[in-house]
Amino acid sequence: MSITIDNAEVEALLADLTATTHRAAPDLLLELLRRERARVEEDREHDRAAAIASGRLLHERWKAAAEVDPRPIEEILAYDENGLPV
């Protein structure tokens, strides 16, 4: 597979890195892409963990909240045993 990059800054950076590291451009690009993939996966994992923690916190707060009205839902909605309004 061939990739064409039509960006002067990318070409300049790649040329600078290949000259500095004495590594081939494909090797450098492969390493950079692998690092970026690992970083993205780490961010995803962090986001998942944060979402789970947030859900747990929300659940704990909900469970700890005081009961506002202790009456059964049927009494609050004022329907009788036949489902008719009282």
ABEGO torsion letter per residue (X at the ends): XBBBBBBAAAAAAAAAAAAAAGBBAAAAAAAAAAAAAAAAAAAAAAAAAAAAAAAAAAAAAAAABBBABABBAAAAAGBBAAGBBX
